[in-house]
Amino acid sequence: MPDGSVRPHYAALLEGFRALSSAEFRRRRGLIELALRTQAITFTAYGDAEGTEGPFPFDPFPR
């Protein structure tokens, strides 16, 4: 929200993130990245003349 507060329906999600240590958050993010790589989940940017595929960018923290 413009004032920086969390919308009520995201409050439980925020509390879940707050309950994680930074090490646990990094571990889980690593597992997500590993799953995306092993399942070959990629994307190709439009306008890339070479059609190069890259890893799918994923941020576990919704913004």
N, C-alpha and C positions, 0 to 999 in steps of 0.2 A: 504494500500500500504506500501511497506517497509519503506518509509520516514514518515509514520504516517498520510499522507493526505487522504482525503476522495475521493473515485472515483466519477467522475462527476455525474453518474446516481444515486448516493446515497445522493447527496447534499440536495435535498428537504426533504428527510427523516430525515437527521441530523437537519435541521432547524426546522422541526416539533417537534423533541425531545427537542431541545433547548428552544422552546416556552413554554414547560410545566414546571410548578413549580415542585419541588421535591414532594410536597404533592399530586399534580395531577398525577404524574408518579406513586407514590405508590398506589393511589386509582385505577388507571387503571390496574396496575399489580395485585392487589387484585381481581379485577373483572375477569381477565383472569384466575387466580388460582381457583376462585370460579366456573367458567364455566367448567374448566377441571374436578374438583371434582364432580360437580352435573351431568355432562354428563358421569361420570365414565371412563374418558380417562386415562388409566394407561399403564404401560409396565411391562414386565417381563424380567429380565436380563438373558441372556443365561448363562448357567453354574451354575445357582442357583439351587441347588439340591432340595430345597423346592418349587421352582416355585413361589416364593413370588412376588405378584404384588405391584408396587409402583406408586406413583403419577408421571405423565409424567413431566419431567423437561422442563421448558419453560423459555426462557429469552426473554423479549419483545424487547431488544436492540440487533440487529444482530451484530455479531462479525466476 
